[in-house]
Amino acid sequence: MPFTAKDSARCRADFPSLRQTHLGRPLAFLDGPGGSQVPATVLRAMENFYGTCNVNTGGNYPPSREADRRLWEARQSVAAFLGAAGPESISFGQNMTTLCFALANAIGRTLSAGDEVVITELDHEANRGPWLALRERGIVVREIRLLETGELDPNGLAGTINERTRVLAIGASSNALGTVNDLERARRLSAAVGALLIVDAVHYAPHRPVDMQALGADFLLCSAYKFYGPHVGILCSRPGALERLPTERLCTQNPSAPYRIETGTLNHAAIEGVRAAIEYLAGLGRGADPRARLVDAMSGIAEYEHGLASYYHERVSALPGVRVYGPPPEASRRTPTVSVTLSNHDADAVATALGEQGVCVWDGSFYAIRVIEVLGVAARGGLLRTGISLYNTREEIDRLLMGLETLCRAGG
Ligand SMILES: Cc1ncc(COP(=O)(O)O)c(C=O)c1O
């Protein structure tokens, strides 16, 4: 079902934070890659959880049973959202970074000195640091090169993976540049040498339907606060994959999936919010079951967001002194995230000036520090990033463009 500007306008009414103003003008939230806004249904679901079943799980009294039921339902919702085999595949955690450290640590314990792990220069540090830390155990970490074009070296994958590779950790798309990676190729090459495929879908999941089973990944990570939910990290595991890992856990902890990597008490109310966020998205699509509705909704949203991003890409490229980074604006090569530099102002000065006008965009490295180093923009404060979400409008993009044009024409 297409998702149109009218649908977007209707959705805006569902997000309380979008009613805020700054100096008399509505705030334009264009920093979805840093964290999206939440619909009121998510807030209500969390409040309802606290108001009804804020008790320990696994108990034999009614509110505890209700908490268990809702948490299981949340796993079912996330499984539908990610195209996972089932709720047993879905583990929750504090955030993606914490889950990725736990995963890398557990996998690291199964490796021997000389084994190799492959990461990329395009990735967020959350999908680099946990793997780089394995070097302390004698694991060799190889990096696929990022090219000036903002895409990974196409020969890098084949050239870096070999018979000693045990893990390929790669992002589905870049939170800094929007680049979409060739995961099908990553799957083929990692499968050919029997390496685990770990996919960071934090930036991808808010913008495209994810199909964990079609992807053939062993593990996929994402974060609900990027797709209209609260701050909760998600690990999706291929059936059987998590059980094989010596995760760090208490002897009292359930050793089966999905609990095997979930240490301590989870943020139950926030997980209920994750369920509500997915229900909200499903409500924007059509289909016979939740998965079909989610795929339909995310496909429509992807097209809408891509239209706005392409409009911005084209207009911003034409401004004097602006350089746009990353691949051309083709839907298969980009998420709706566009990063630029201005020749006459550093990125933080641009973001500050725009912020004063109520236009919220982020500047810097976005924790994708290697990207900033490779592109040689660190000395200019990194990049200015605009991220488009389902609630963003053409008017907001025009406001951003107007602000940028004024800055481009002003001296540095
Ligand atoms: C691509 C990507 N990976 C990983 C992360 C880290 O996620 P979290 O904040 O849940 O640890 C982010 C956060 O911005 C991200 O954009």
PDBQT file of the ligand as one rigid body, heavy atoms in Angstrom, charges set to zero:
ROOT
HETATM    1  C1  LIG A 501      24.387   1.576  12.491  1.00  0.00    +0.000 C 
HETATM    2  C2  LIG A 501      24.382   1.605  13.997  1.00  0.00    +0.000 A 
HETATM    3  N1  LIG A 501      24.870   0.555  14.669  1.00  0.00    +0.000 NA
HETATM    4  C3  LIG A 501      24.878   0.502  16.007  1.00  0.00    +0.000 A 
HETATM    5  C4  LIG A 501      24.419   1.558  16.758  1.00  0.00    +0.000 A 
HETATM    6  C5  LIG A 501      24.455   1.462  18.250  1.00  0.00    +0.000 C 
HETATM    7  O1  LIG A 501      23.169   1.227  18.733  1.00  0.00    +0.000 OA
HETATM    8  P1  LIG A 501      22.837   1.387  20.275  1.00  0.00    +0.000 P 
HETATM    9  O2  LIG A 501      22.730   2.855  20.547  1.00  0.00    +0.000 OA
HETATM   10  O3  LIG A 501      21.544   0.674  20.448  1.00  0.00    +0.000 OA
HETATM   11  O4  LIG A 501      23.932   0.760  21.039  1.00  0.00    +0.000 OA
HETATM   12  C6  LIG A 501      23.910   2.697  16.118  1.00  0.00    +0.000 A 
HETATM   13  C7  LIG A 501      23.451   3.852  16.869  1.00  0.00    +0.000 C 
HETATM   14  O5  LIG A 501      23.362   4.952  16.394  1.00  0.00    +0.000 OA
HETATM   15  C8  LIG A 501      23.892   2.709  14.696  1.00  0.00    +0.000 A 
HETATM   16  O6  LIG A 501      23.397   3.760  14.014  1.00  0.00    +0.000 OA
ENDROOT
TORSDOF 0
